[in-house]
Amino acid sequence: MGRVDKVLMKKLVKAERERLYGHRHSKSIPVKQWWVEERKKIIEKNMRKEILEMYRKSVCFDGYNKHFTGFCQLDEDFKI
């Protein structure tokens, strides 16, 4: 690959990265909004059964249960 080809390739890659970044950015939401939406799904148990089962198996470990309930600001006696 010649020098001109490398320069052109760098420009094309940069343009593609910027296009992809713009696309991802247009679909993004603020973290606070994401957290509120995810917390609501957890409280209502409104998720795929596989995800629900994963949470149920994970919270049986005290350390993770404390982290999970703390992060989601759930009552200590919350059961998923």
Residue pairs with C-beta under 8 A, 6 or more apart in sequence:
1 9
38 72
39 72
39 73
39 74
40 46
41 47
42 55
42 72
42 74
42 80
43 74
43 78
45 52
45 80
52 80
55 68
55 80
56 80
58 64
58 65
58 68
59 65
59 68
59 69
59 80
68 74
69 75
69 76
69 78
